[in-house]
């Protein structure tokens, strides 16, 4: 919300010497909605949204990955102001290792160096380009990439608590025909440690089960059966008390 305000009302901040954050790094487990957050920021700003995954830049041929980074930033400069979103940043920005590292990946280093150079070339006072990236492996990112001046903000995107899980379930249940007896708070209570993506999957699986039985709506029994099956298939039964 603060980033959106800074980009929409830059004079409010510039009068005190503040500058727009160059990069925003979203860190959290898979499925917590990091990509969705980036899209929401771009939508609130009403700006073009450039999406790229870190794996898109991993190439066998030396120089090709760096060229793709240059192409991405060149397109963004033409469309500025805009938002660049880099998913799976760990695939692109892994630490270059210590001095004891003997075997070095020249292509990976060239690509990372090109990204660093492109980020340094962003003018935070004028062109209105902001970079948002996401990773679930912050610990392996290169220090030169995560330092302030490149990624000025690190935002933790954690797994939701019970109240958050219930809200997520209600969002995904809006397009599902639920029985009046369904108690989503009970499902939220029994899904500790679940990501929003997993909660969405449970709602969908319950709807599939109900449709298979030609039911008129999704019942509490369908939701609990979908949850039970998910815990077994993902090895979470012992962690969350499947027998209860």
N, C-alpha and C positions, 0 to 999 in steps of 0.2 A: 504493500500500500504506500509506503514511503517512497519507493522507487517511482511509482506511478505519479505521485504528487510532484516529485523533483522534476520529472520530464514534462509534466503538464504546466508547472508553474516555476520555470527556471529562475526568473528574476527574483523571486522570493528568497532563493538560496544564494544566488550570486552576489547579492548586495552585502552579504556577510562573508564573502570569499569562499563559500562552499562550492564544490564541484559535483557533478553527476557521478555516481559510482560507475566505474568502467565495466566491472563484471560482477555478476551475482552467482554464487556457487551453491546449488541445492544438494544437500547431503542427506541420505537416508536409505533405509532398506528398499529392496525392489517392491514395486506396487503401491507406494505410498502417495503417488499423484504428483511427482516432480514435473513430469512433462505437462500435465494438465495445468499446474500452477504457471508454468512458462507461457502457455497458450492464453491463459486468463489475463496475465499481465499485458501481453500483446493486444488482446481484444479490448481491454480497458483503455489502452493507449490509442487504439484504432490505428495501429501501425502494421506494416508488412512483417511477416514472420518467416524467417529462414530456418529450416530444420535440417540438422545433419547429425549423424551418429559418429562417434569416434572411430568405429570400425570402418566407416566409409573412406577413411584416410590411410588405412593400413594397407600398403601395397608391397608387392614383391619387388618391383622395379624401383631403383633408387631415384628419387626426385619426383616421382609421380604423386606421392602423398602431399609433399610440399606444394606442388602445383595446384592440387585440389583446394588446399587451404587458401592460396592466393586467389583462386577463382571465386571462392565463397565470399571472401571479404570484398573483392572487386564488385560483385553483384550487389552486396549490401550497401556499399558506398553510393552506387547509382540510385538505390531505392531509399536512401536515408532521408528522414529518420526511420529506424527500423529496429527489430529485435532479432538477434542471432541466437539460436538455441543449439547447444552442443550436448547431445545425449551420450551416455557411456563415455564420459571424458577420460576415464581410466584407461580405455583402449588406446587413446591418443597421447595422454599426458603422463605415462608411467615414469617414475623416478629413473634418472639416468645412471643410478648406482654410485657406489663409492669408488675410490681410487684403486681398489683391489680387483675391480671388474676387468677381466681380460678380454672376453669376447664382447664386442659392442655392435649394436644394431644401427648401422649407418642410416638406413632409411627411416627408422623410428626417430632417431635424433634429429635428422634434417626436418622431418615433419613437425616435431615439437618446436624446434628452433624457429621454423617459419610461423607457427602459431604465436609464439612469444613476440616475434617481430611485428606481426600484424596487429596484435593487441596493443603494443607500444605505439603504433601509428594512429590509434583512435584518438581523436580530439574530443575530450569530454566537455569542452566549452562550446563546441560548434556543431558537429555533424549529427549528433543525436543518435549514435549507434550504441546500443547496450548489448552486452553478451551475457546470456544466461546459460549455465551449464549444470549438468546433473551427474552424480556419481553415487555408487554405493560402496566405493573403495577409496575413500579419502586418504587413507593411510599410505597408499602406494603412489600418490600423485607427486610430481616433481615440485620441489620447494620453489623453484623459479616461477612456476605456473601459479601457485596458490598465494604468492605474496601479495600484500596490498599494492595497488597500482596496476595490477592485472585483475585479480578477483578481490575486490575491495570488501565484499561481504560474503560470509559463509552462513547460510541459513540451514539449520537442522530441520528435516522433515521427518518426524518420528512416526511410529505406529500409533494409531488412535487409541485413546482410552475408552472406557465403556460408553460414556456419553457420545464420544465421537463415532464409535462403531454403530451406535443406534441411528445417528444422523445419516451416516453413509448408507446403512441398510434402507432407510426411508427414501433416500434419493434414488437408489436403484430399484426400489419397489414401486415407484411412481408409474412405471410402464407395465407393471405386473398386476394381474387381477388376483388380489388377495382375499381370502375369506375374512369375514368380520371378526372371527375368533383368533386371528393371528396376533401373536405377542412378540413384536420385534425386539423389545427390551430383553426378553428372555434369551433370544438368539445372541444379542450383543453381550449378555453376561457370560455366555458359554463360548465366546470366540476371543478370549484374551490372547494377544500376540498375533492376531490376524491383520493383514494389510487390507486397505480398501479394495484392491484388485481381487483378493480372496473372498471378501464379503460379496462382491458383485457376482463372482462365480457361484457362490452358494445360492443366491437368489435365482440365478439362471438355471442351475441344476434342479432346484425345487420346481421351477416352472415346467421344465422338461419332464420330470417325473409325473406331475399332475396332468400334463397333456397326454402322456403315454396311457394314462388311466381314463382318458376322456372326461376328466373332471371339469366342473364349471369354474373352479377357482383353486388357488394354491392354499393349502391348509397348513396349520402348525405342524402336523405330522410330516408333511412333505418337506418343510424346512428343516426339521430335526433329522429326518432321514438323509437329506442332502448334506447336512453338516456332519453326520456320523460317517457317511461314505467318504467325505473329503478328508476327515481326520485319519481314517484308515489308509487311504491312498497316499497321503502325504506324510505318514508316519507320525502324526500328531495325537494319536489316540491316547498313548500313555501320558503325554504331557498335559492333556486337558480333561482327563477323567472321562473316557468314553463310556465307561460302565454306569455312570450316574444317570 
